[in-house]
Amino acid sequence: MAPTLASLVQHSALRLAVLTGQDRLDTDVRWAHASELADPTPYLDGGELLLVTALKLDAEDPEAMRAYVRRLTEKGVVGLGFAAGVNYEKVPEALVEACREVDLPLLEVPRRTPFIAISKAVSAAIAAEQYRAVTAGFEAQREMTRAALSQEGPSALLTKLASEVAGWAALYDASGAMVATAPAWAVRRAARFRADAERLRDRPAPASAVVSGSEAGDDRVELQSVGSGRRAKAVLAVGTAAPLGTAERYAVHSAIALLTLTMERSRALQEAEQRLGAAVMRMLLSGEPDHARAVAGGLYGGLLDAPMRVLVAEPAGGPASRVRGSAPNGQPAVNGKGPAPGGWGHPQAGRSGGGTGPGTGPDTAGGAGPLAGPPVVTAGANLPVVTVTDGSTMSLPAPEGLVEDLPGPLEQLADLVETAAARNGEAVLVVPDGDRLVVLASDGGAAAAACAQHAAAIAEAVEASGSGGVRQSASLPDDALVIGVSAPAGLASAAVAFKQAGQALSVARRRGTPLVEHEDVAAGSVLPLLADDAVRAFADGLLRSLREHDANGRGDLVASLRAWLSRHGQWDAAAADLGVHRHTLRYRMRRVEEILGRSLDDPDVRMELWLALKATG
């Protein structure tokens, strides 16, 4: 145990006598220090036993002694040792009275006891206490290691930790949910600190916090982040009646290290597993389900045996560093990787590898129906591209880096999905694809539901913020995530599902909706999809000459064209809407053809003009 004034008084070799403060001898002594200064407090930390001979003190002056003792107590000195028989034959009464007034323990040190003997006794006791604490800490570490390796894992570890600290312990996962608590009676108590665990989880790791006072009830609760990455994988809470001692702190630090080792594997192992997951994904999208199942083994077997959905997520504003090129089907191809801002993402089944490469961009809608024929792998740009018999293409995710390397919102979504899957015993495949995230999840499972809840939270946050206005991403901020979800698919239809998810993602971005399922792609009107700067620029260019004609006061060609197209070319009905003779309307439509240099008999021309009119309001 730590040295106290009582243990020093009981030390037979020191022969100390207690003159005052007999009821405070159980106070711990942090150190023994000798000083003859009239005011030694600038050189003290508090907790010391101060040893003096009164060489420079007027120890017989009551006022001087009261001021001297007051300074010592205010600094936190726990006791005063006075050497009798050096400068004074006995302890001066003025000093004794000053110490008695403030109840400061005053010890008489006999002449034959050198101050160095007292210092050595204190030092030896402190060293013995530290050795005991270290020994107890190592023993606790061995016990907790055995507990962590047992079948109960973290639960057994927390039980041992709670016993070591004489309190309770709780573990919260990345979503803030309690994973384990010990002892059992502490479940309701630990639940009060979920919000504190969530706040700590959002801080850069490693992080810690202490909750005490009325917020913690009768406990003093320490929270520590668990994990070696940028973000905490879990949070450990330890509740005790008093601050942790040295041995107890060793036990807590050992528990954090063991939990970190339990929850995290080496980066190389994570990268290898993610490469395996990416390979499984690429085989599925390449039309090789049997090979994918063989490579996955039991890791994703449950996922591959049931109906599943493909989900693709990316920032609503689109990755800023993507470079557009020409894909074989004339649609945009995407290459490159760039950072996306964080801010609108939320916060363990195994993660899979990801990477960058050419792919179908977020604006590529493609066809809405199933692909015609099985896909085959061809060479395209830098990475494999799936080509189907209808000529459309889509990139395959390639492993590069870890999920932790994704922009913040995508990494948080990955955490959310994996935590939900792990909590419900589901398998899930999460593959980074440049600045996108591709997820393979069970249809109707917890992982897919977590994505839907996350999207709903984004929509509520956007609505609450009052963000509005029509732009490329409608009312969604550029850093909000948009998610496209495929229809349920079997193993052999994974490529179809991947394309559907990309189509749904494109629609979600244009509608300004956080999540769109492929079944809803054809729902509603096509007009919201025209809310794009490029579409409006095309429409303005197509109608510019007609608007300039009308601006010069030579007729109302734009309004006449809108009325004629809305009446499907019926002259009488359109003329009646305009309040003009049908011959006047015929003349105006001839002028439209002359100005545009295009024939209104061409259905494609009529379609383009109608969409241009709708796009420009």
Rosetta blueprint (number, residue, H / E / L):
1 M L
2 A L
3 P L
4 T E
5 L H
6 A H
7 S H
8 L H
9 V H
10 Q L
11 H L
12 S L
13 A L
14 L L
15 R L
16 L L
17 A E
18 V E
19 L E
20 T E
21 G L
22 Q H
23 D H
24 R H
25 L L
26 D L
27 T L
28 D E
29 V L
30 R L
31 W E
32 A E
33 H E
34 A E
35 S L
36 E L
37 L L
38 A L
39 D L
40 P L
41 T H
42 P H
43 Y H
44 L L
45 D L
46 G L
47 G L
48 E E
49 L E
50 L E
51 L E
52 V E
53 T L
54 A L
55 L L
56 K L
57 L L
58 D L
59 A L
60 E L
61 D L
62 P H
63 E H
64 A H
65 M H
66 R H
67 A H
68 Y H
69 V H
70 R H
71 R H
72 L H
73 T H
74 E H
75 K H
76 G L
77 V L
78 V L
79 G E
80 L E
81 G E
82 F E
83 A E
84 A L
85 G L
86 V L
87 N L
88 Y L
89 E L
90 K L
91 V L
92 P L
93 E H
94 A H
95 L H
96 V H
97 E H
98 A H
99 C H
100 R H
101 E H
102 V H
103 D L
104 L L
105 P L
106 L E
107 L E
108 E E
109 V E
110 P L
111 R L
112 R L
113 T L
114 P L
115 F H
116 I H
117 A H
118 I H
119 S H
120 K H
121 A H
122 V H
123 S H
124 A H
125 A H
126 I H
127 A H
128 A H
129 E H
130 Q H
131 Y H
132 R H
133 A H
134 V H
135 T H
136 A H
137 G H
138 F H
139 E H
140 A H
141 Q H
142 R H
143 E H
144 M H
145 T H
146 R H
147 A H
148 A H
149 L L
150 S L
151 Q L
152 E L
153 G L
154 P H
155 S H
156 A H
157 L H
158 L H
159 T H
160 K H
161 L H
162 A H
163 S H
164 E H
165 V H
166 A L
167 G L
168 W E
169 A E
170 A E
171 L E
172 Y E
173 D E
174 A L
175 S L
176 G L
177 A L
178 M E
179 V E
180 A E
181 T E
182 A E
183 P L
184 A H
185 W H
186 A H
187 V H
188 R H
189 R H
190 A H
191 A H
192 R L
193 F L
194 R H
195 A H
196 D H
197 A H
198 E H
199 R H
200 L H
201 R H
202 D L
203 R L
204 P L
205 A L
206 P L
207 A L
208 S E
209 A E
210 V E
211 V E
212 S L
213 G H
214 S H
215 E H
216 A H
217 G L
218 D L
219 D L
220 R E
221 V E
222 E E
223 L E
224 Q E
225 S E
226 V E
227 G L
228 S L
229 G L
230 R L
231 R L
232 A L
233 K L
234 A E
235 V E
236 L E
237 A E
238 V E
239 G E
240 T E
241 A L
242 A L
243 P L
244 L L
245 G L
246 T H
247 A H
248 E H
249 R H
250 Y H
251 A H
252 V H
253 H H
254 S H
255 A H
256 I H
257 A H
258 L H
259 L H
260 T H
261 L H
262 T H
263 M H
264 E L
265 R L
266 S L
267 R H
268 A H
269 L H
270 Q H
271 E H
272 A H
273 E H
274 Q H
275 R H
276 L H
277 G H
278 A H
279 A H
280 V H
281 M H
282 R H
283 M H
284 L H
285 L H
286 S L
287 G L
288 E L
289 P H
290 D H
291 H H
292 A H
293 R H
294 A H
295 V H
296 A H
297 G L
298 G L
299 L L
300 Y L
301 G H
302 G H
303 L H
304 L H
305 D L
306 A L
307 P L
308 M E
309 R E
310 V E
311 L E
312 V E
313 A E
314 E E
315 P E
316 A L
317 G L
318 G L
319 P L
320 A L
321 S L
322 R L
323 V E
324 R E
325 G E
326 S E
327 A L
328 P L
329 N L
330 G L
331 Q L
332 P E
333 A E
334 V E
335 N E
336 G L
337 K L
338 G L
339 P L
340 A L
341 P L
342 G L
343 G L
344 W L
345 G L
346 H L
347 P L
348 Q L
349 A L
350 G L
351 R L
352 S L
353 G L
354 G L
355 G E
356 T L
357 G L
358 P L
359 G E
360 T E
361 G L
362 P L
363 D L
364 T L
365 A L
366 G L
367 G L
368 A L
369 G L
370 P L
371 L L
372 A L
373 G L
374 P L
375 P L
376 V E
377 V E
378 T E
379 A E
380 G E
381 A L
382 N L
383 L E
384 P E
385 V E
386 V E
387 T E
388 V L
389 T L
390 D L
391 G L
392 S L
393 T E
394 M E
395 S E
396 L L
397 P L
398 A L
399 P L
400 E L
401 G L
402 L L
403 V H
404 E H
405 D H
406 L L
407 P L
408 G H
409 P H
410 L H
411 E H
412 Q H
413 L H
414 A H
415 D H
416 L H
417 V H
418 E H
419 T H
420 A H
421 A H
422 A H
423 R H
424 N L
425 G L
426 E L
427 A L
428 V L
429 L E
430 V E
431 V E
432 P E
433 D E
434 G L
435 D L
436 R E
437 L E
438 V E
439 V E
440 L E
441 A E
442 S E
443 D L
444 G L
445 G L
446 A H
447 A H
448 A H
449 A H
450 A H
451 C H
452 A H
453 Q H
454 H H
455 A H
456 A H
457 A H
458 I H
459 A H
460 E H
461 A H
462 V H
463 E H
464 A H
465 S H
466 G L
467 S L
468 G L
469 G L
470 V L
471 R L
472 Q L
473 S L
474 A L
475 S L
476 L L
477 P L
478 D L
479 D L
480 A L
481 L E
482 V E
483 I E
484 G E
485 V E
486 S L
487 A L
488 P L
489 A E
490 G L
491 L H
492 A H
493 S H
494 A H
495 A H
496 V H
497 A H
498 F H
499 K H
500 Q H
501 A H
502 G H
503 Q H
504 A H
505 L H
506 S H
507 V H
508 A H
509 R H
510 R H
511 R H
512 G L
513 T L
514 P L
515 L E
516 V E
517 E E
518 H H
519 E H
520 D H
521 V L
522 A L
523 A L
524 G L
525 S L
526 V L
527 L H
528 P H
529 L H
530 L H
531 A L
532 D L
533 D H
534 A H
535 V H
536 R H
537 A H
538 F H
539 A H
540 D H
541 G H
542 L H
543 L H
544 R H
545 S H
546 L H
547 R H
548 E H
549 H H
550 D H
551 A H
552 N L
553 G L
554 R L
555 G L
556 D L
557 L H
558 V H
559 A H
560 S H
561 L H
562 R H
563 A H
564 W H
565 L H
566 S H
567 R L
568 H L
569 G L
570 Q L
571 W H
572 D H
573 A H
574 A H
575 A H
576 A H
577 D H
578 L H
579 G L
580 V L
581 H L
582 R H
583 H H
584 T H
585 L H
586 R H
587 Y H
588 R H
589 M H
590 R H
591 R H
592 V H
593 E H
594 E H
595 I H
596 L H
597 G L
598 R L
599 S L
600 L L
601 D L
602 D L
603 P H
604 D H
605 V H
606 R H
607 M H
608 E H
609 L H
610 W H
611 L H
612 A H
613 L H
614 K H
615 A H
616 T L
617 G L
